[in-house]
Amino acid sequence: MLYTLHSIIQEVTSAKGLQHALNIIVQRVAETTRVDVCSVYLWDRDSDEFVLMATLGLNPHAVGRVRLRRDEGLVGLVGEREEPVNLDNADLHPRFRYFPETGEERFHAFLGVPIIHFRRLLGVLVVQQQEIRRFDDEEVAFLVTLAAQLAGAIAHSEASGGIEGLHERGAGGQLSGMVTGIPGAPGIAVGEAMVVYAAADFNAVPERVPDDPEQEVELFRAAVHAVREEVKDLSERLTGMVPPEEQLIFDAYLRMLDGNSLIEETITRIREGNWAPGALSETISKHIKIFAEMEDPYLRERAADIRDLGRRLLMRLQLDSGDKRAVPDATILVGQEVAAAQLVEIPRERLVGVLSARGSGNSHVAILARALGVPAVMGAGDLPVGRLEGRHLILDGYAGRVYIDPSPAIRKEYRRRLREEAELSAGLRGLRDLPAETLDGEPISLMVNTGLLSDVKSALDVRCAGVGLHRTEFPFMIRDRFPGEEEQTTIYRQVLQPYGDRPVVLRTLDVGGDKPLPYFPVHEDNPFLGWRGLRLTLDHPEIFLTQLRAMLRANIGLGNLKIMLPMVTRLEEIEQSYALLRRASKELREEGHQVEVPPLGIMIEVPAAVYQAETLAKHVDFLSIGTNDLTQYLLAVDRNNPHVAELYDELHPAVLGAINRVAQAARAQNVPLSVCGGMAGDPKGAALLLGLGVNTLSMSAAALLRVKWVVRSMKMSELRGLAAKALTLETAAEVRALVQKALRDAGLGELFRGGE
């Protein structure tokens, strides 16, 4: 049974578009369950109806014509209940509806199960038989299991089919080329897709027509030769070190590389009009599928060998050919999992949007996109990445939607929304030189989060009060080694100098979790609870000391440096960091450098730090709450996991309670407190933070003027009352409604035009 399930899923996943996928489903399910009829009805969101989209056993002319509302017919009953409906004599049920065009009057037994993807009802899978009988538990369980597994494949095929126009609805219109994801960074982007991929993502390699097919063939032959030599070398080095049966794998690799199947198929595909990486990806995917569907367990395992060999070849092609594409003037960067390094490689003036099939609204690349002011949609799991190269996209970072080759009507609507955004931004620019203070005269410090040297111009342009968080990890992430002290000193001085006497908070290296270093890999089952942030740097004082020395040297003659430690969970970590900071200072003075020990603060981003906030505050110069990780850890929600992304909510009462507790601890110890997480840049979150007593907020430069508008539109007494009321509420939805009403009442309704 497991093999049958796997086989059907494999076929559907590799289908060329929606209609092909649906035809495979009805054919294979009917064969496997030996029923007379198998049909798939999909939910049409535009008309709010179930539409018969594919069938085996009913009249094929009924496809696209039979439509039922959710309160109509047995299919509607399955959708309404979102659970199986199993009937021995369906035509006697009060919800039964007869459609003469289907020819289903002969069939009595009925079993319908819902197809649900991420809580969204996609459709209903139905089997029918002529005899009067109930389907047994095993048959029901099989269909439920199959529908659950098919949901993702159908959603993916729905997106692919819509793009290619392979399927038309009954009314004659194409399925919408819309993919739904998770809002990553606010804003609207209109541009051209540029696909990036990793060597492990065969399905994400874009299709491209080569300028010179024979040159692509030569590149591929060179890659095959290089990988063959690598495999031979590896096999020789392992001789005598591993059992002979384990070494046979290298012989298998060499046979595949010397044979005609993989190599000649790939060359044929290149000459038929696909570039070398795309042709290789297509060939490898086909062979993986063939082996994965074999009944013999040993042969099925060989699919992993083909995948590994394909990965080696793809990596070699990437190294040899590089990426010589011209970057479009309006680039929307697309990938299975867009990395921060890929993001910063695109010239900022050409980057208008980011679209990633994996990740969430608070994954690192989304945070970077917000810092750059670039709209982003994350976690678009149904994204047919490999088929998007060069496509025209409209990306809605407010709603988490992407339109692929959108219709004229959609383009017109988004042009209107872009005009409204431009008008709002133009109006906000008038606030730049006005003080950030509430209507009753309470001053607020609005700072920026940065990570790149290119951020300096936009930060100064919005007249920020300084830098509340500078992420120092990007120079580490884009190199193939740890940057040296001189390199880091130069970078940090370029960060500190433009701000004059305004404070700049440099956070020490915060890698691990969703920020890996390619040259220092850390493989963990649960990286967010593992070796990351301060834990890693304290375990490697040679790395930590180099960074601290560079920071101190960069600050000579400037005096605006503050240092902040990430991921603090214990008082001992602060003491150890202080010891290293004093040691770095002592060494530099002995070397003749006139350095000062700057203020040292910590990030509050784990529950342990919340509950020890008052104790920790006694030993540092300032506190800063990182709401992104704090929310993740409090709610036990992996912020990179789209399956649980809807549960991530910075307005959750538990998060507000934790922030309030830290604010009270900071006041008790008379220690400055700021917030540098995403909540500070959200007008709703900012209003609550101010009311809770946080008077320093740090955010992306793109968000600063919107937050200043909130500050200048309300009294501090109103904000305190708003926060006090929010602390009494029981759900995030109640908190959100409360704050939105308060902001609208204050004349700030335009902040929500983008999509609340």
C-alpha positions in Angstrom: 0.0 0.0 0.0 2.8 2.4 0.9 4.5 1.7 -2.5 1.2 2.4 -4.3 0.8 5.7 -2.5 4.3 6.7 -3.2 4.0 5.7 -6.9 0.8 7.8 -7.4 2.3 10.8 -5.7 5.5 10.6 -7.8 3.4 10.5 -11.0 1.2 13.4 -10.0 4.2 15.5 -8.8 5.9 15.1 -12.2 2.7 15.9 -14.2 2.9 18.6 -16.8 0.2 20.9 -15.5 -3.1 20.6 -13.7 -5.1 18.7 -16.1 -2.4 16.1 -16.6 -2.2 15.7 -12.8 -5.9 15.2 -12.4 -6.2 12.7 -15.2 -3.4 10.7 -13.5 -5.2 10.8 -10.2 -8.6 9.4 -11.5 -6.9 6.8 -13.6 -4.6 5.5 -10.9 -7.1 5.6 -8.0 -9.7 3.8 -10.1 -7.1 1.1 -11.0 -5.9 0.7 -7.4 -9.3 0.6 -5.6 -11.1 -1.3 -8.5 -14.1 1.1 -8.5 -16.4 2.0 -11.4 -16.0 5.7 -11.0 -13.3 8.1 -9.8 -13.8 11.8 -10.0 -12.1 15.0 -8.8 -14.0 18.2 -8.1 -12.0 21.3 -7.4 -13.1 24.4 -5.5 -13.4 27.5 -7.8 -12.6 30.4 -5.5 -14.0 32.9 -8.1 -17.5 31.4 -8.3 -17.6 29.7 -4.9 -18.5 26.3 -6.5 -17.1 22.8 -6.8 -16.3 22.0 -10.5 -16.0 18.5 -11.9 -12.4 18.7 -13.3 -11.6 15.0 -14.2 -13.4 11.7 -14.2 -13.0 8.1 -15.1 -16.4 6.4 -15.4 -18.8 9.4 -15.8 -19.5 11.1 -19.0 -16.3 12.9 -20.0 -18.4 15.7 -21.5 -19.6 16.7 -18.0 -16.1 17.8 -17.1 -16.1 21.6 -16.6 -19.9 21.8 -16.8 -21.0 20.2 -13.5 -20.9 22.7 -10.7 -22.1 22.6 -7.1 -22.2 25.1 -4.3 -20.9 24.1 -0.9 -24.5 23.6 0.3 -25.4 21.5 -2.7 -25.1 17.8 -3.5 -23.0 15.1 -1.8 -19.8 16.7 -3.0 -20.9 19.9 -1.3 -21.6 17.9 1.8 -18.1 16.6 1.9 -16.7 20.1 1.4 -19.1 21.5 4.0 -18.1 19.0 6.7 -14.5 18.7 5.6 -14.6 14.9 6.4 -15.4 11.7 4.5 -18.9 10.9 3.5 -19.5 7.1 2.9 -22.9 6.0 1.6 -24.2 2.6 0.5 -27.0 4.0 -1.6 -26.2 7.6 -2.4 -29.4 8.4 -4.4 -31.5 8.0 -1.2 -29.6 10.7 0.7 -31.5 14.0 1.0 -28.5 15.9 -0.3 -28.1 13.8 -3.4 -28.4 15.9 -6.6 -28.8 14.2 -10.0 -27.0 15.6 -13.1 -28.3 13.9 -16.2 -25.2 14.8 -18.2 -22.9 12.7 -16.0 -24.7 9.3 -16.4 -24.2 8.5 -12.7 -27.7 7.1 -12.1 -26.3 3.6 -12.3 -23.9 4.1 -9.4 -25.1 3.7 -5.8 -22.1 3.3 -3.5 -20.4 6.7 -2.8 -17.3 7.7 -1.0 -16.1 11.3 -1.0 -13.1 12.7 0.9 -11.9 16.3 1.1 -8.6 17.4 -0.4 -7.1 20.0 2.1 -3.8 21.9 1.8 -2.7 24.1 4.7 -6.3 24.4 6.0 -7.5 25.4 2.5 -10.1 23.2 0.9 -8.9 22.4 -2.6 -11.6 20.0 -3.7 -13.2 16.6 -3.2 -12.0 13.1 -4.4 -14.9 10.8 -5.1 -15.2 7.0 -5.9 -18.4 5.3 -6.8 -19.6 1.7 -7.6 -22.8 0.3 -9.1 -23.5 -2.2 -6.3 -25.2 -1.1 -3.1 -22.5 -1.3 -0.4 -20.5 0.8 2.1 -16.8 1.1 1.5 -14.9 -0.6 4.3 -12.6 1.1 6.8 -9.4 0.1 4.9 -10.7 1.6 1.6 -11.8 4.8 3.4 -8.4 5.1 5.2 -6.5 4.6 1.9 -8.5 7.3 0.1 -8.1 9.8 3.1 -4.4 9.1 3.2 -4.1 9.5 -0.5 -6.1 12.8 -0.6 -3.9 14.2 2.2 -0.7 13.4 0.3 -2.1 14.6 -3.0 -3.1 18.0 -1.6 0.3 19.5 -2.0 0.9 17.9 -5.4 -2.5 19.2 -6.6 -1.7 22.7 -5.3 1.6 22.7 -7.1 0.1 21.4 -10.3 -2.7 24.0 -10.0 0.0 26.7 -10.0 1.9 25.1 -12.9 -1.1 24.5 -15.0 -2.4 28.0 -14.5 0.9 29.4 -15.7 1.1 27.3 -18.9 -2.6 27.6 -19.6 -2.8 23.8 -20.0 -6.3 23.7 -18.5 -9.3 25.9 -19.1 -12.4 26.2 -17.0 -15.9 25.5 -18.2 -16.4 29.2 -18.9 -13.3 29.2 -21.2 -11.0 31.2 -19.0 -7.6 30.1 -17.9 -7.0 29.2 -14.3 -5.5 32.1 -12.4 -1.7 32.2 -12.2 -1.8 33.1 -8.6 0.4 31.5 -5.9 -0.3 32.1 -2.2 2.6 32.4 0.3 3.4 34.2 3.5 3.9 38.0 3.7 7.6 38.5 4.1 8.2 42.2 3.6 5.5 44.8 2.9 5.0 46.5 -0.4 4.1 45.8 -4.0 6.6 44.8 -6.7 6.1 44.5 -10.5 9.0 43.0 -12.4 10.6 40.0 -14.2 11.5 36.7 -12.4 15.2 35.8 -12.1 15.5 32.3 -10.7 18.4 31.3 -8.4 18.9 27.7 -7.3 21.1 25.5 -5.2 22.7 22.3 -6.5 20.3 20.1 -4.4 17.2 21.6 -6.0 16.7 19.8 -9.3 13.1 21.1 -9.6 14.2 24.7 -9.1 16.7 24.8 -12.0 15.1 27.2 -14.5 14.4 26.3 -18.1 16.5 28.5 -20.5 17.1 28.4 -24.2 20.9 28.4 -24.7 22.5 31.0 -27.0 25.0 28.4 -28.2 23.8 24.7 -27.7 27.2 23.3 -28.7 29.0 25.4 -26.2 26.6 24.1 -23.6 27.3 20.6 -24.7 31.0 21.2 -24.2 30.4 22.7 -20.8 28.5 19.6 -19.8 31.1 17.2 -21.2 33.8 19.1 -19.2 31.7 18.8 -16.0 31.3 15.0 -16.6 35.0 14.7 -17.1 35.8 16.7 -13.9 33.3 14.7 -11.8 34.7 11.4 -13.2 38.1 12.4 -12.0 36.8 13.5 -8.6 35.0 10.1 -8.1 38.2 8.2 -9.2 40.3 10.2 -6.7 37.8 9.7 -3.9 37.7 5.9 -4.6 41.5 5.6 -4.5 41.8 7.6 -1.3 39.2 5.4 0.4 40.8 2.1 -0.6 41.4 0.1 2.5 39.6 2.6 4.7 36.0 1.4 4.0 34.7 -2.2 3.4 34.8 -3.3 -0.3 31.0 -3.4 -0.5 30.8 0.3 0.5 33.4 1.2 -2.2 31.2 -0.4 -4.9 29.2 2.8 -5.0 32.0 4.6 -6.7 32.2 1.9 -9.4 28.5 2.5 -9.9 29.0 6.2 -10.3 31.8 5.7 -12.9 29.6 3.2 -14.8 26.8 5.8 -15.0 29.3 8.5 -16.1 30.8 6.2 -18.7 27.4 4.9 -20.0 25.2 6.5 -22.6 21.9 6.8 -20.7 22.4 9.9 -18.5 25.0 11.6 -20.6 23.5 11.2 -24.1 20.0 12.0 -22.8 21.3 15.2 -21.3 23.1 16.2 -24.5 20.0 15.5 -26.6 18.0 17.8 -24.3 20.6 20.5 -24.7 20.4 20.3 -28.5 16.6 20.3 -28.3 16.8 23.8 -26.7 17.6 23.6 -22.9 20.8 24.9 -21.3 23.1 22.4 -19.6 21.9 22.7 -16.0 18.2 22.5 -17.1 18.8 19.6 -19.3 20.8 17.7 -16.6 18.1 18.5 -14.0 15.4 17.1 -16.3 17.4 13.9 -17.0 18.2 13.3 -13.4 14.6 13.9 -12.3 13.4 11.4 -14.8 15.8 8.7 -13.8 15.1 9.2 -10.1 11.4 8.7 -10.8 12.1 5.5 -12.7 14.1 3.9 -9.9 11.9 5.2 -7.1 8.9 3.4 -8.7 10.6 0.0 -9.0 9.2 -2.7 -6.9 12.6 -4.2 -6.0 13.8 -2.4 -2.8 17.5 -2.6 -3.8 16.8 -0.9 -7.1 14.6 1.7 -5.4 17.6 2.7 -3.2 19.6 3.4 -6.4 17.5 6.6 -6.8 19.6 8.1 -4.0 22.8 7.3 -6.0 21.4 9.0 -9.1 20.4 12.1 -7.0 23.9 12.3 -5.5 25.6 12.0 -8.8 23.3 14.6 -10.4 24.1 17.0 -7.5 27.8 16.6 -8.1 27.4 17.3 -11.8 25.2 20.3 -11.2 27.6 21.8 -8.7 30.4 21.4 -11.2 28.4 23.1 -13.9 27.7 26.0 -11.5 31.5 26.3 -10.8 32.5 26.1 -14.5 29.9 28.3 -16.2 29.0 30.8 -13.5 25.9 33.0 -13.9 26.3 35.2 -16.9 22.7 36.3 -17.1 21.9 40.0 -17.5 20.1 41.2 -14.4 16.6 42.7 -15.5 16.0 46.4 -14.7 13.1 45.3 -12.4 14.2 42.0 -10.9 12.1 39.8 -8.7 14.5 37.2 -7.3 12.9 33.8 -7.2 14.2 30.5 -5.6 13.3 27.4 -3.8 15.0 28.9 -0.8 16.6 32.3 -1.5 19.7 32.9 0.5 20.9 36.2 2.0 24.1 36.0 -0.1 22.0 35.7 -3.3 19.9 38.7 -2.4 22.9 41.0 -1.9 24.5 40.0 -5.2 21.7 41.8 -7.1 22.3 45.5 -7.6 20.0 47.3 -5.2 18.7 49.6 -7.9 17.5 46.6 -9.9 16.0 44.5 -7.1 12.3 45.1 -6.7 11.1 41.9 -5.0 11.9 38.5 -3.5 9.9 35.3 -3.8 10.9 32.1 -2.0 9.2 28.8 -1.9 10.6 28.1 1.5 11.0 30.2 4.6 8.6 32.4 6.5 7.9 36.1 7.2 10.6 36.1 9.9 13.3 34.1 8.2 16.6 35.8 7.8 16.1 36.7 4.1 12.7 38.2 4.9 14.3 40.4 7.6 17.0 41.4 5.2 14.3 42.3 2.5 12.5 44.5 5.0 15.8 46.2 5.9 16.3 46.9 2.2 12.7 48.0 1.7 12.1 45.3 -0.8 8.7 43.6 -0.9 8.9 39.8 -0.3 6.7 36.7 -0.3 7.9 33.6 1.5 6.8 30.0 2.0 5.1 29.8 -1.4 5.3 26.0 -1.3 3.3 25.5 -4.5 5.7 27.6 -6.5 6.8 26.0 -9.8 10.2 27.6 -9.5 11.9 26.0 -12.5 9.3 27.4 -14.9 9.3 31.0 -13.8 12.5 32.4 -15.4 11.7 35.6 -17.3 8.0 35.6 -16.4 6.2 38.8 -15.6 5.3 38.9 -11.9 3.2 41.0 -9.6 4.2 40.4 -6.0 2.0 41.5 -3.1 4.0 41.6 0.1 1.1 42.7 2.2 -1.2 39.7 1.3 1.5 37.1 0.5 0.3 36.7 -3.1 2.1 36.4 -6.4 0.5 36.8 -9.8 2.3 35.1 -12.7 1.7 36.7 -16.1 -1.2 38.6 -14.6 -4.3 39.7 -16.6 -4.8 43.3 -17.7 -7.4 43.8 -14.9 -5.0 42.7 -12.2 -2.2 44.9 -13.7 -4.6 47.9 -13.6 -5.5 47.3 -10.0 -1.9 47.0 -8.8 -0.9 50.1 -10.8 -3.6 51.9 -8.8 -2.2 50.6 -5.6 1.3 51.5 -6.5 0.2 55.1 -7.1 -1.5 55.2 -3.7 1.7 53.9 -2.1 3.8 56.5 -3.8 1.4 59.2 -2.7 1.6 58.0 0.9 5.4 57.8 0.8 5.6 61.3 -0.6 3.4 62.6 2.1 5.5 60.9 4.8 8.7 62.5 3.5 7.4 65.8 5.0 8.0 64.2 8.5 11.7 63.7 8.0 12.9 66.8 9.7 10.2 67.0 12.3 11.0 65.7 15.8 9.8 62.2 16.8 7.6 63.1 19.8 4.1 62.4 20.8 1.3 65.0 20.8 1.9 65.6 24.5 5.6 66.2 24.0 7.2 62.8 24.9 10.4 62.3 22.9 10.9 59.0 21.2 14.2 57.7 19.7 13.6 56.1 16.3 16.6 54.2 15.1 17.4 51.9 12.1 18.4 48.3 11.7 21.2 47.8 9.1 23.4 45.1 7.8 25.0 46.4 4.6 27.1 49.5 3.9 24.5 50.4 1.3 22.0 50.9 4.1 23.7 54.0 5.3 22.3 56.4 2.7 18.6 55.3 3.3 19.1 55.5 7.0 20.5 59.0 7.0 17.8 60.0 4.5 15.0 59.4 7.0 16.9 61.3 9.7 17.3 58.4 12.1 18.5 58.8 15.7 21.2 56.2 15.1 21.6 52.5 14.5 19.8 50.3 17.0 21.1 47.1 15.4 23.8 46.5 12.8 24.0 42.9 11.8 27.6 42.1 11.4 27.2 38.6 10.0 26.8 39.5 6.3 30.5 40.0 5.6 31.0 36.5 7.1 28.2 35.0 5.0 29.3 36.3 1.6 33.0 35.2 1.9 34.6 31.8 1.6 36.5 32.2 4.9 36.3 34.2 8.1 37.2 37.9 7.4 40.4 39.0 9.1 40.8 41.8 11.7 41.9 44.4 9.2 38.9 43.6 6.9 36.5 43.9 9.8 38.0 47.1 11.1 37.6 48.7 7.7 34.0 47.6 7.4 33.0 48.6 11.0 34.6 52.1 10.6 32.6 52.6 7.4 29.5 51.7 9.4 30.3 54.0 12.5 31.7 57.1 10.8 28.7 58.4 8.8 26.5 58.7 11.9 28.7 61.2 13.8 27.8 61.4 17.4 24.7 59.2 16.9 25.0 55.8 18.6 25.6 52.7 16.5 24.9 49.3 18.0 27.1 46.5 16.5 25.7 43.1 17.3 28.4 40.4 17.6 28.4 37.6 15.1 25.0 35.9 15.1 25.2 32.8 12.8 23.6 29.4 13.1 19.9 28.7 12.8 18.8 30.1 9.4 22.2 31.9 8.9 24.7 29.2 8.1 28.3 29.9 7.0 29.2 28.0 3.9 32.8 27.4 5.1 31.8 26.5 8.7 28.9 24.2 8.4 27.0 23.2 11.5 24.6 20.2 11.0 22.0 19.9 13.7 18.6 18.4 14.0 17.2 21.5 15.6 19.5 24.4 14.8 17.4 27.1 16.5 17.9 25.3 19.8 21.5 24.6 19.0 24.9 26.1 18.5 24.2 29.6 17.4 24.8 33.2 18.3 26.8 33.9 21.4 27.1 30.2 22.1 29.2 29.6 19.0 31.4 32.6 19.4 32.2 31.9 23.1 33.2 28.4 22.0 35.6 30.0 19.5 37.3 32.9 21.3 39.8 33.2 18.4 36.9 34.3 16.2 35.2 36.4 18.9 38.4 38.2 19.9 39.2 39.1 16.3 35.7 40.7 15.9 35.9 42.6 19.3 39.4 43.9 18.4 38.1 45.1 15.0 35.1 46.9 16.6 37.3 48.6 19.2 39.8 49.8 16.6 37.1 51.0 14.3 35.7 53.2 17.1 39.0 55.1 17.7 38.3 58.8 17.5 34.6 58.3 16.9 33.2 57.2 20.3 29.7 56.2 19.1 30.1 52.4 19.3 27.9 50.2 21.4 28.3 46.4 21.4 25.4 44.0 21.7 25.4 40.2 22.4 22.9 37.9 20.8 21.1 34.8 22.1 22.0 35.4 25.8 20.5 32.7 28.1 22.8 32.8 31.2 24.6 35.4 33.3 27.8 33.5 32.8 27.8 34.3 29.1 27.8 38.0 29.9 30.7 37.6 32.3 32.7 35.6 29.8 32.0 38.2 27.1 33.0 41.0 29.3 36.3 39.2 30.1 37.0 38.8 26.4 36.1 42.5 25.7 38.5 43.6 28.5 41.2 41.3 27.2 40.8 42.7 23.6 41.0 46.3 25.0 44.1 45.5 27.1 45.9 43.9 24.1 45.2 46.8 21.8 46.4 49.4 24.4 49.6 47.4 24.8 49.9 47.6 21.0 49.6 51.3 21.2 46.0 51.8 20.1 44.0 54.4 22.1 40.8 52.3 22.5 37.8 52.8 24.9 35.6 50.0 26.3 32.2 50.8 24.9 28.8 50.2 26.5 27.9 46.5 26.3 24.3 45.3 26.0 22.4 42.2 25.4 19.4 41.0 23.3 16.4 39.6 25.1 15.2 37.0 22.7 14.7 33.8 24.7 12.3 33.0 27.6 15.2 32.4 30.0 16.3 36.0 29.5 12.8 37.3 30.0 12.5 35.6 33.4 16.0 36.8 34.4 15.7 40.2 32.9 16.2 42.1 36.2 19.2 40.1 37.1 20.8 40.4 33.7 20.1 44.2 33.7 22.3 44.7 36.7 25.3 43.5 34.7 24.9 45.4 31.4 24.6 48.9 30.1 21.4 48.4 28.0 18.8 45.8 26.9 17.2 45.3 23.5 14.3 43.0 22.8 14.6 41.0 19.6 10.9 40.3 19.0 11.5 38.0 16.0 13.2 35.2 18.0 11.4 36.0 21.2 8.1 35.3 19.5 9.4 32.1 17.9 10.7 30.7 21.2 7.6 31.8 23.3 5.1 30.3 20.8 7.3 27.2 19.8 6.9 28.2 16.2 9.8 27.7 13.8 9.7 31.0 11.9 11.1 29.3 8.8 8.4 26.6 8.6 5.4 27.6 6.4 3.3 24.8 8.0 3.1 26.8 11.2 3.7 30.3 9.9 0.1 31.4 10.7 0.8 30.6 14.4 3.6 33.1 14.5 2.1 36.4 15.9 4.0 39.2 17.6 0.7 40.5 19.0 0.0 37.2 20.9 -0.8 38.0 24.5 2.1 35.9 25.7 4.5 38.0 23.7 3.0 41.3 25.1 3.2 39.9 28.6 6.9 39.0 28.1 7.7 42.5 26.8 5.9 44.1 29.6 7.9 42.0 32.1 11.2 43.1 30.5 10.1 46.7 30.5 9.3 46.6 34.2 12.8 45.0 34.9 14.6 47.7 32.9 12.7 50.5 34.8 13.6 48.8 38.1 17.3 48.8 37.3 17.2 52.1 35.4 18.7 50.5 32.3 17.8 51.8 28.8 15.5 49.4 26.8 14.9 49.3 23.1 13.2 46.9 20.7 15.0 46.0 17.5 12.8 43.2 16.2 10.2 43.4 13.4 7.5 44.5 15.9 9.1 47.9 16.2 8.7 48.7 12.5 5.0 47.7 12.4 2.7 50.7 13.3 0.5 48.4 15.4 3.4 46.9 17.3 5.1 50.3 17.7 2.0 51.8 19.3 1.9 49.0 21.8 5.6 49.1 22.6 5.5 52.8 23.2 2.6 52.3 25.6 4.5 49.5 27.4 7.3 52.0 28.2 9.8 51.3 25.4 10.9 54.7 24.1 13.6 53.5 21.7 12.5 51.6 18.6 14.8 50.3 15.9 13.5 49.2 12.5 14.2 49.2 8.8 14.7 52.6 7.2 11.7 51.9 5.0 9.4 51.7 8.1 10.7 54.6 10.1 8.6 57.4 8.7 5.4 55.4 9.1 6.2 54.8 12.7 7.1 58.5 13.2 3.6 59.3 11.9 2.1 57.1 14.6 4.3 58.8 17.2 3.3 62.3 16.2 -0.4 61.4 15.9 -1.0 60.2 19.4 -0.6 61.2 23.1 1.6 59.1 25.3 -1.3 58.9 27.7 -3.4 57.3 24.9 -0.7 54.8 24.1 -0.3 53.8 27.7 -4.1 53.2 28.0 -4.0 51.2 24.7 -1.2 49.0 26.0 -2.9 48.5 29.4 -6.2 47.4 27.6 -4.2 45.1 25.3 -2.7 43.3 28.2 -6.1 42.3 29.4 -7.2 40.7 26.1 -7.1 36.9 25.5 -6.3 36.6 21.8 -4.0 38.2 19.2 -7.1 38.9 17.0 -8.6 41.0 19.8 -5.3 42.8 20.3 -5.0 43.5 16.6 -8.6 44.8 16.3 -8.1 47.1 19.3 -4.9 48.6 18.0 -6.2 49.0 14.4 -9.3 50.9 15.7 -7.1 53.2 17.8 -4.9 54.0 14.9 -7.8 54.6 12.6 -9.4 56.9 15.2 -6.1 58.8 15.3 -6.4 59.4 11.5 -3.9 56.8 10.5 -6.2 54.6 8.4 -4.0 55.1 5.3 -1.4 52.8 6.9 -3.7 49.9 6.3 -4.5 50.5 2.7 -1.8 48.0 1.6 -3.7 45.0 3.0 -4.6 44.3 6.6 
